[in-house]
Amino acid sequence: MTDYIAFLRQNLRWLMAGFLLTWASSFGQTFFISVFAGEIRAAFDLSHGAWGALYAGATMASAAVMIYSGGLTDRFRVRHISLVILCGLAASSLLMATAPAVWMLWVAVFLMRLTGQGMMGHTAMVAMSRWFAASRGRAVAFAGLGVAAGEALLPITAASLMLLIDWRSLWLLAGLVPIVLMPVLHVLLRQERTPQSFAAEQHSTGMGGRHWTRGEVLRHWLFWLLVPAILGPPAWITAFFFHQVHLAEVKGWAHVTLVALFPVFTISGIASMLATGWAVDRFGAARLVPVYLLPLALGYLAIAHATTPGAAAAAMVLMGLSVGANATLSTAIWAEFFGNAHLGRIRAMTGAVMVLGSAIGPGVTGLLIDAGHDLPEQAGWIAGYFLLAAVLAGSGALVAQRLLLADDAGLAPCAPLR
């Protein structure tokens, strides 16, 4: 604990910048947007499936753009690129507040997902992984607390305020938040912890004792074994939050009652995130990969059979354990195995897979809901998906860890698939 406090004291300026960036990403996350699902569907006369398809299409488009825009974090300083992203997020919120037609709603969601869910969190996590080496796990975990804080506070705040003011007015207020954050981040990053000034911590190599390019990672077998695990949490957790109004209706609970349980999910996620950050620094990311998805599988089984809000809370604890671990591992694993010189481009690719997952989840579940299969019925299938993803990712990570150990022992380097 003393070491952790010293770590915070010495690096608080940069850690807070990461925290604020991930917190601001909350306005582009499904757990916030989905609070307005009922009002949006009513305003634009959309069914569950139509709203899910629109959301999926806009999110997939943002994932495609993310593959290229994410690489900008390898070229520009965080204090410069973050201001551009905040401007985009503010514009998307204002467009959401004023959109008169469905096509403008699509544009608003696209910009919100690209700047909020995509680039904002991506920039923060790449910065944490690049600025810190020995303490990478703790740095990534601390920055991830921003999303956790947003998860805990913003949905219940928005749901409560909608009882008093119009939903579009809330989006106008949301659009002001990124504008307020701009000068704050400028001050925090006035002395940015740059790779040039911290060269000793910058150069962290991966397998083979070298830095892998994005193309080499894409051709490596480990990437493809990890894809189901990368895609799964954003796909099915997004689906859970996206269809929260539907889930409350099916279970016979008031929507605000379900939303009031979200802090339980968040607290579980925070505890898991911090514990995972410590474990990554102590043991490495590879050893955690085989087990971190298992609570999520159990959580989805629990939500399928939950009959009371208390049972749903227990399911959210399990789901939060995996999501908190995923927030740290989804960044640390790439730096550990492939180095960090090209981390922005690598994580842009994996981030695009995650964004794609967040598009697939609501779209698929929305279509199944329209076909008569409610979310609790789908939960058993989703649990099975997580079990399979855990087996694939875990086996790949353990083999890759042995290759890393062989590299340390001076044996032959690992080569990409050709």
C-alpha positions in Angstrom: 0.0 0.0 0.0 2.9 2.4 0.8 4.4 1.7 -2.6 1.1 2.4 -4.3 0.6 5.7 -2.5 4.1 6.7 -3.5 3.3 5.7 -7.1 0.2 7.9 -7.1 2.0 10.8 -5.5 4.8 10.8 -8.1 2.6 10.3 -11.1 -0.8 11.8 -10.2 -0.7 14.5 -12.9 -0.5 11.9 -15.7 -2.7 9.3 -14.0 -5.4 11.9 -13.6 -5.2 12.8 -17.3 -5.8 9.2 -18.1 -8.7 9.0 -15.6 -10.4 12.1 -17.1 -10.1 10.8 -20.6 -11.7 7.5 -19.8 -14.4 9.2 -17.7 -15.2 11.5 -20.7 -15.5 8.4 -22.9 -18.6 7.5 -20.8 -20.7 9.8 -22.9 -20.0 7.6 -25.9 -20.5 4.3 -24.0 -23.5 2.1 -24.3 -24.3 2.3 -20.5 -25.0 6.0 -20.9 -26.6 6.1 -24.4 -28.9 3.2 -23.6 -30.5 5.1 -20.7 -32.2 7.1 -23.5 -33.2 4.1 -25.6 -36.9 4.4 -24.8 -37.1 8.1 -25.6 -35.0 7.7 -28.8 -37.1 4.9 -30.1 -40.3 6.9 -29.4 -39.0 10.1 -30.9 -37.9 8.4 -34.1 -40.5 5.6 -34.2 -38.0 2.8 -34.0 -38.5 -0.8 -32.9 -36.0 -2.7 -30.7 -34.5 -4.3 -33.9 -34.4 -1.0 -35.9 -32.7 0.9 -33.1 -30.3 -2.0 -32.5 -29.5 -2.1 -36.3 -28.9 1.7 -36.5 -26.7 1.5 -33.4 -24.8 -1.5 -34.8 -24.3 0.1 -38.2 -23.0 3.4 -36.7 -20.7 1.5 -34.3 -19.3 -0.7 -37.1 -18.6 2.3 -39.2 -16.7 3.9 -36.2 -14.8 0.6 -35.8 -13.6 0.8 -39.4 -12.4 4.4 -39.0 -10.8 3.5 -35.7 -8.4 1.2 -37.4 -6.7 4.2 -39.1 -7.4 7.0 -36.6 -6.1 4.9 -33.7 -2.6 5.0 -35.1 -2.5 8.8 -34.6 -1.6 8.1 -31.0 1.8 6.9 -32.3 2.4 10.2 -34.0 0.9 13.0 -31.8 1.2 14.0 -28.2 -1.8 13.1 -25.9 -2.4 16.8 -25.0 -2.9 17.7 -28.7 -4.9 14.7 -29.9 -7.2 14.7 -26.8 -8.4 18.2 -27.6 -9.5 17.2 -31.1 -11.3 14.1 -29.7 -13.1 16.2 -27.0 -14.3 18.6 -29.7 -15.7 15.7 -31.7 -17.4 14.3 -28.6 -19.0 17.7 -27.8 -20.2 18.0 -31.4 -21.8 14.5 -31.3 -23.7 15.3 -28.1 -25.0 18.5 -29.5 -26.1 16.7 -32.7 -27.9 14.1 -30.6 -29.8 16.9 -28.8 -31.0 18.5 -32.0 -31.2 15.7 -34.6 -34.6 15.9 -36.4 -34.2 12.9 -38.6 -33.0 9.3 -38.4 -30.0 9.9 -40.7 -28.8 12.6 -38.3 -29.3 10.3 -35.4 -27.0 7.8 -37.2 -24.3 10.5 -37.6 -24.6 11.5 -34.0 -24.2 7.9 -32.8 -21.3 7.3 -35.2 -19.4 10.4 -33.9 -20.2 9.5 -30.3 -18.9 6.0 -30.7 -15.8 7.0 -32.6 -14.7 9.8 -30.3 -16.2 8.6 -27.0 -16.0 4.8 -26.8 -13.3 4.6 -29.4 -10.6 7.2 -29.5 -11.0 8.7 -26.0 -10.4 5.4 -24.1 -7.8 4.3 -26.7 -5.7 7.4 -26.3 -5.8 7.1 -22.5 -4.8 3.4 -22.5 -2.0 3.7 -25.1 -0.6 6.6 -23.1 -0.6 4.6 -19.8 1.0 1.6 -21.5 3.7 3.8 -23.1 4.4 6.1 -20.2 4.8 3.3 -17.7 6.6 -0.1 -17.9 7.2 -1.8 -14.6 4.0 -0.2 -13.2 2.0 -0.6 -16.4 -0.8 -2.7 -14.7 -1.4 -0.1 -12.0 -1.4 2.8 -14.4 -3.9 1.2 -16.8 -6.1 0.2 -13.8 -6.1 3.7 -12.4 -7.0 5.2 -15.8 -9.8 2.6 -16.1 -11.4 3.9 -13.0 -12.7 6.8 -15.1 -15.0 4.5 -17.0 -16.0 2.8 -13.7 -16.9 6.2 -12.2 -18.9 7.1 -15.2 -20.7 3.7 -15.1 -21.6 4.2 -11.4 -22.8 7.8 -11.6 -23.9 8.9 -15.1 -26.7 6.4 -15.8 -28.5 6.9 -12.5 -28.0 10.6 -12.8 -29.4 10.7 -16.3 -32.4 8.4 -15.4 -33.2 10.6 -12.4 -32.9 13.9 -14.3 -35.1 12.6 -17.1 -38.0 12.7 -14.6 -37.5 16.4 -14.4 -36.3 17.7 -17.8 -36.5 16.7 -21.5 -34.0 14.0 -22.7 -32.7 16.3 -25.5 -31.8 19.0 -22.9 -29.7 16.4 -21.1 -27.7 15.9 -24.2 -27.1 19.6 -24.5 -25.7 19.5 -21.0 -23.6 16.4 -21.9 -22.1 18.4 -24.8 -20.7 21.0 -22.4 -18.7 18.5 -20.4 -15.9 17.9 -23.0 -15.6 21.7 -23.5 -15.0 22.2 -19.7 -12.4 19.3 -19.7 -10.3 20.9 -22.4 -8.5 23.5 -20.2 -8.2 21.0 -17.4 -6.3 18.4 -19.5 -4.2 21.2 -21.0 -3.0 22.1 -17.5 -2.4 18.5 -16.5 -0.4 17.6 -19.6 1.5 20.9 -19.9 4.5 18.8 -18.8 3.5 15.6 -20.6 5.2 12.4 -19.6 6.6 11.9 -23.1 8.6 8.9 -24.5 11.5 11.3 -25.2 11.8 12.5 -21.6 11.2 9.0 -20.1 13.2 6.9 -22.6 14.2 4.3 -20.0 10.5 3.3 -19.5 9.5 3.7 -23.1 11.3 0.7 -24.6 9.4 -2.4 -23.5 9.8 -5.2 -26.1 7.6 -8.2 -26.7 8.3 -11.8 -27.9 11.6 -12.2 -29.6 13.0 -9.2 -27.7 11.6 -6.8 -30.3 8.7 -4.5 -31.2 6.1 -6.0 -33.4 4.3 -4.1 -36.2 0.6 -4.2 -36.6 0.9 -6.4 -39.7 3.0 -8.9 -37.9 0.6 -9.1 -35.0 -2.3 -9.6 -37.5 -0.5 -12.6 -39.0 0.4 -14.2 -35.6 -1.6 -17.1 -34.3 -2.0 -15.5 -30.8 -4.0 -12.6 -32.2 -6.6 -15.0 -33.7 -6.9 -17.1 -30.5 -7.5 -13.9 -28.5 -10.1 -12.4 -30.9 -13.2 -14.1 -29.3 -12.1 -12.9 -25.9 -11.5 -9.4 -27.3 -14.9 -9.3 -29.0 -17.0 -11.0 -26.3 -17.1 -8.6 -23.3 -17.9 -5.5 -25.4 -20.4 -7.4 -27.5 -22.5 -9.0 -24.7 -22.0 -6.4 -21.9 -23.0 -3.8 -24.4 -26.0 -5.8 -25.2 -26.9 -6.1 -21.6 -26.8 -2.3 -21.0 -28.3 -1.5 -24.4 -31.4 -3.6 -23.7 -31.7 -2.6 -20.1 -35.2 -1.2 -20.6 -36.3 -4.4 -22.3 -34.7 -6.5 -19.5 -36.5 -4.6 -16.8 -39.8 -5.0 -18.6 -39.3 -8.8 -19.1 -38.3 -9.2 -15.4 -41.2 -7.0 -14.2 -38.9 -4.5 -12.5 -39.0 -0.7 -12.7 -36.3 0.6 -15.0 -34.9 2.9 -12.3 -34.7 -0.1 -10.0 -32.4 -1.9 -12.5 -30.3 1.2 -13.1 -29.9 1.6 -9.3 -28.0 -1.8 -9.3 -25.4 -0.5 -11.7 -23.1 0.8 -8.9 -22.9 -2.8 -7.7 -21.5 -3.8 -11.1 -19.1 -0.8 -10.9 -17.8 -1.5 -7.4 -17.1 -5.1 -8.4 -15.4 -3.9 -11.6 -13.2 -1.4 -9.7 -12.1 -4.0 -7.2 -11.3 -6.4 -10.0 -9.5 -3.7 -12.0 -7.2 -2.7 -9.2 -6.5 -6.3 -8.2 -5.8 -7.1 -11.8 -3.4 -4.2 -12.2 -1.4 -5.4 -9.2 -1.5 -9.0 -10.5 -0.3 -7.9 -14.0 2.7 -6.1 -12.5 3.5 -9.0 -10.2 2.8 -12.1 -12.4 2.3 -10.8 -15.9 -0.9 -10.7 -18.0 -0.6 -14.1 -19.5 -1.4 -16.0 -16.3 -4.7 -14.2 -15.9 -6.1 -14.7 -19.4 -7.4 -18.3 -18.8 -9.7 -17.4 -15.9 -10.8 -13.8 -16.2 -13.8 -14.5 -18.5 -15.3 -17.3 -16.2 -17.2 -15.0 -13.8 -18.8 -13.3 -16.8 -20.1 -16.7 -18.0 -21.5 -17.4 -14.5 -23.0 -13.9 -14.4 -24.9 -14.4 -17.6 -26.3 -17.7 -16.3 -27.3 -16.0 -13.1 -29.1 -13.1 -15.0 -31.0 -15.7 -17.0 -32.6 -17.2 -13.9 -32.8 -14.0 -11.7 -36.3 -13.4 -10.4 -35.5 -10.5 -8.0 -33.3 -7.4 -8.2 -31.2 -9.0 -5.5 -30.4 -11.9 -7.7 -29.6 -9.5 -10.5 -27.2 -7.7 -8.2 -25.3 -11.0 -7.6 -25.1 -11.5 -11.3 -23.7 -8.0 -11.8 -21.0 -8.7 -9.2 -19.8 -11.7 -11.2 -20.0 -9.7 -14.5 -18.1 -6.8 -13.0 -15.3 -9.1 -11.9 -14.6 -10.0 -15.5 -15.2 -6.6 -17.0 -12.8 -5.0 -14.5 -10.1 -7.5 -15.3 -10.7 -7.0 -19.0 -10.2 -3.2 -18.7 -6.6 -3.8 -17.6 -5.8 -7.0 -19.6 -7.1 -5.7 -22.9 -4.2 -3.2 -23.0 -1.5 -4.9 -21.0 -1.5 -8.1 -22.9 -0.5 -6.5 -26.2 2.4 -4.5 -24.7 3.6 -7.7 -22.9 3.6 -9.9 -25.9 4.3 -7.5 -28.8 6.1 -4.5 -27.3 5.0 -0.9 -27.2 6.7 1.0 -30.0 3.7 0.4 -32.3 1.2 0.0 -29.5 -1.1 2.8 -30.9 -1.6 1.0 -34.2 -1.8 -2.5 -32.6 -4.4 -1.4 -30.0 -6.3 0.6 -32.7 -6.7 -2.8 -34.5 -7.8 -4.6 -31.3 -9.9 -1.6 -30.3 -11.7 -1.8 -33.6 -12.5 -5.5 -32.9 -13.9 -4.4 -29.5 -15.9 -1.6 -31.1 -17.1 -4.1 -33.7 -18.2 -6.4 -30.8 -20.1 -3.6 -29.2 -22.0 -3.2 -32.6 -22.7 -6.9 -33.0 -24.0 -7.5 -29.5 -26.9 -5.0 -29.5 -27.7 -5.8 -33.2 -27.9 -9.5 -32.8 -29.8 -9.5 -29.5 -32.2 -6.8 -30.8 -33.1 -9.0 -33.8 -33.5 -12.0 -31.6 -35.8 -10.0 -29.2 -37.9 -9.0 -32.2 -38.0 -12.7 -33.2 -39.4 -13.6 -29.7 -36.3 -14.6 -27.9 -35.9 -12.2 -24.9 -32.6 -11.4 -23.3 -32.8 -13.8 -20.4 -33.4 -16.6 -22.9 -30.3 -15.6 -24.9 -28.2 -15.4 -21.7 -27.4 -19.2 -21.7 -26.1 -19.1 -25.2 -23.9 -16.1 -24.3 -22.5 -17.9 -21.3 -21.4 -20.7 -23.5 -19.7 -18.3 -25.8 -17.6 -17.0 -22.9 -16.6 -20.5 -21.8 -15.3 -21.2 -25.4 -13.5 -17.8 -25.6 -11.8 -18.5 -22.2 -10.4 -21.9 -23.5 -9.1 -20.4 -26.7 -7.5 -17.3 -25.2 -6.1 -19.1 -22.2 -4.4 -21.8 -24.2 -2.9 -19.2 -26.5 -1.7 -17.0 -23.8 0.0 -19.8 -21.9 1.9 -21.0 -25.0 2.9 -17.4 -25.7 4.1 -17.0 -22.2 6.4 -20.0 -22.6 7.8 -18.3 -25.7 8.5 -15.2 -23.7 10.3 -17.2 -21.1 12.3 -18.9 -23.8 13.3 -15.5 -25.2 14.5 -14.5 -21.8 16.6 -17.6 -21.7 18.2 -16.7 -25.0 16.4 -19.2 -27.2 15.1 -18.6 -30.8 12.7 -15.7 -31.2 9.0 -16.2 -32.1 8.1 -15.5 -35.8 4.8 -14.3 -37.2 2.8 -16.5 -39.5 3.5 -15.9 -43.2 
